[in-house]
Amino acid sequence: MKLYELSDAYKELLEREDLDPQAVVDTLDAIKDEIEIKADGIASVIDELQSSAERKKAKAKDWNESAKADLQRAQWLKQYLTSELDNAGIKKVETDNHLLRVRNFKASTVIDDFDSLPDDYKLTKTEIVGDKVGIYQALKAGKTVPGAHLKDNRSVVIK
């Protein structure tokens, strides 16, 4: 039987009064044992999935760090190549694999000290978000908040 079938059968037996009490107790014990076995199996799958997710997150973090390092190294090499081609006075290089040209791009703005900037050159960004704490308190107090509701959050704890 599947877990949902076992839990339905267990609940149904608890509600029936027309059966022999000892037979009900024995059957409930048997069903409870099966439920515990199924629940243990499902808990094992949950543990494995959570462990797998953590391993994947760690791997993704490693890959992101590696990608960032690769991009930094590529940027450094581009600056190095530009500098050396400029030093040699070479504006264009053609090879079988690449065509390289040194050219000027729009200058980038670098802010060395934000606190020293005049207020005319500072922008204020405002982000409007829902006040989840306030909404929760209002809904718990029985008030209606258009556009929000409380969602039950029941879950099993696996140790």
PETAKA-V546540 format. One line per field, one symbol per residue. phi: phi as a letter, one per 40 degrees, with the letter a starting at -180 (. if undefined). A space follows every 50 residues. Layout:
BEGIN
phi=???
END
This chain:
BEGIN
phi=.cdcccccccccccccbcbcdcccccccccccccccccccccccccdccc cccccccccccccccccccccccccccccccdccccdcgcbabbbcbabb bcacbdcccbccadccccdcbbbbbbbbbccccccdcccccgccbdgaac bdbbacbbb
END
